[in-house]
Amino acid sequence: MKEKIIAFYESHKYIWIVAVYFIGYLPWYFGIQQRDPSHFFDMHVALDSIIPFVPAFIDIYMYWFLFVFGTGLFVFLYNKEEFYKFCLMLFGGMTICLIIFTIFPTTFNYRPAHIYGTPVQRFFLHLVYSADKPTNVFPSIHVYNSLGCAIILTHSKLFKGNKKMFAFAWISAILITLSTMFVKQHSCMDALAAVIICFVMYHIAYGPFDRYRQKVNHQ
């Protein structure tokens, strides 16, 4: 068993990328969360007033954790090159978001005064609202990562041309995106900004970076 664990580690050493990234990411993210939000820019627009609060969407909002973790675990175990793209897509976009949070602090505090729904939904809503301050919302990392995972899955060699995976990945990403607005965690502008950043990162990960990795692997 020990030999198998050592052999697995030796063949998957690239996990260090995740550890090193979050050593820097977590202090940065939680550090800027401590700022006084009284002068933050309010991201609310007219469309946000039309979008209703729908407690059932908290189930999909929480599903994000499973979707992102599952995608990361899949590429980590399946293919090193796809794991590198996963890290570039997600960590690159998350870093861009942190930079924007730092220089352009935002808020979106339009959570319902009365939380209703099933006991489980109320529990998760209270959990999210208490753990996640309504600040540093533009762009939405929740939206960005769900879109990034959909791209990673649908471009995986294992699922190339797989219509079921295409439907699963993009329906998941779209529903998660909608959930951020229906549970009043984000403005529609936060979601739009995440889409734009994801578009840019996609062309980097599957353009220059892809060509660079192919060149390295053929040397």
Secondary structure, 3 states (H helix, E strand, C coil): CHHHHHHHHHHCHHHHHHHHHHHHHHHHHHHHCCCCHHHCEECCCHHHHHCCCCCCHHHHHHHHHHHHHHHHHHHHHHCHHHHHHHHHHHHHHHHHHHHHHHHCCEECCCCCCCCCCCHHHHHHHHHHHHHCCCECCCCCHHHHHHHHHHHHHHCCHHHCCCHHHHHHHHHHHHHHHHHHHHCCCCCHHHHHHHHHHHHHHHHHHCCHHHHHHHHHHCC
